[in-house]
């Protein structure tokens, strides 16, 4: 340093600056490389999405072509193929191809169905009267109309329910078809007398609660509702004989929300499922304290240390009310014998996430994501 006429501190400072510049160059290069990889990854991801969209479109077009090919000889098969063609796009919020839409229209025309006209906007939900002769539908604009389907000449112009100013989430007919329950996003459930000109029979609401999931018992004596969101309350409604007013009793509360309400076909029991992960079962003959049941493992992945609660899938009673079946999206179906005092000891576990019983209760069908259906014979 002395021979060059430069002090040691100056040389040290220059060396430090060179190191800093090298580090800056290395850092800038690393950033550029990272950005380049990120851009390549983004382009690859977009290309993958495009490929998937093209595959779905090709599948939709192939299904539409199959629907057209089967329309004359197998109209029912044609309709199923056409619906699947349309659903392939709708399930991913993609535009339905003109070919798929036309195949569905052609299949509906060939199978003997009649178009539902006189409505406004896309439909949000539909309900058919249990006795036949009437169909109710709600549009996204909040309009609810009732069509007379009692004969082949369906009335073109529906009867509109007056005064509804909210989006409708559910439409449910009473078992005798005289009442139509309309659940709106405003948290109210309105009961409409639809025996003649539609008129409001009752407005079901509770201060500070948002009601949903209106469910009638098969004998029409009871109506159950579930609260929305957290700290949701299950309510059991009935009509007083003295003044015909509908009154409710709060029978359970779920901290994390309610997923399902179901009456047994004989109207003797009501079951609900929600979070925390439990099923609550009431005996409507005695209205005594309910029985609680938590499905095995709580829907958790027992093959690892992770606690993963499986989303709810289905809840169903057997026709005689003896068996209650719970299913989740981990393909686990649990049969519980309600005639036994110990529900946990009575449980039988099998595979499935969708449940349906035959009307006579002799058979139970279980479906799963693997596109298989298991048919079980219900024994004693």
Order of alpha helices (4+ residues) and beta strands (2+ residues): alpha-alpha-alpha-beta-beta-beta-beta-beta-beta-beta-beta-beta-beta-beta-beta-beta-beta-beta-beta-beta-beta-beta-alpha-beta-beta-beta-beta
